Amino acid sequence: MFGEAYFLLAGGLAYSEHAWQAVAVVFAGAYAADQTGYLIGHRLRPWFRRFALATHQRRANYRKALVLLNRHGIKAVAVSRLLGPVAWFMPAICGSVGLPWPRFAAGSALGVLLGVGGFVCLGYASAWGAEHGDIDVRAMISAHKWTILLVGQAVFLVAALISRSVGNALFQKL
């Protein structure tokens, strides 16, 4: 399940309801998810390696991830939290290759702080803007819902294309 919506919601709740415990919960949940992924990769190391090495494409991607981890270590773990879907499998890869848990935990904490913190701040700022702005948010959304939907989809597609091209360029250099 995508956590970004919950991160935004926690930021909004922190502003509107002063529910800072929601912020603590999303930070703890994101960190716990990373640690669980690491544990799964560590415990299922032989199966994970068989899965990762089953096809030529998987082998190539697995080796690139290993090179990235060996070259950048904790930085690769932290930045992976900012790379969307990469954050889903990086903890399992770290566990399966035997990255020491204290190093992974530090990188994960930094990544959660940056990634989740950014979305929480965005949710907080959005709630502040909705309260202090001179516009009727409900009327604006109902009047422009199709435009908002199309622009949102366009932004998503552009971000996906940029992410793919940057990822391809990064892995070609490895």
C-alpha angles and dihedrals in degrees: 000000000000111000098196094087090053091048091053091045092051090053091050092049091049089058102037102034101020086237098156090161087073089060091050091049095053092047091049092045094051092047092047090050090054092049091048091051090051091050092049091051091047096048096041096042097134093046092044092051091049089049094047094046097044097099135029093246093050091048091052093048092045092052091048090052090050092051090048091050093046092048100043106017112176092014091059090051092049096045092047088069088064095050099075112222092022087070089063097063105024094084092053091048091050091051094046096051093049100249104174110261096232090056092047092047092052093048091046092050091051092047093049091048092052100036102039093034091057093053093044090052090048091051091048092050092047091053090048091050093048091054099042100037124101094230131095100238096197093051092046093051094047092047095047104027095124093047091049090049094049094045090048091052091047091051090049093051093047091048090049092051092047091047091050094048093045090047092049091048091049094049093045089059092053 
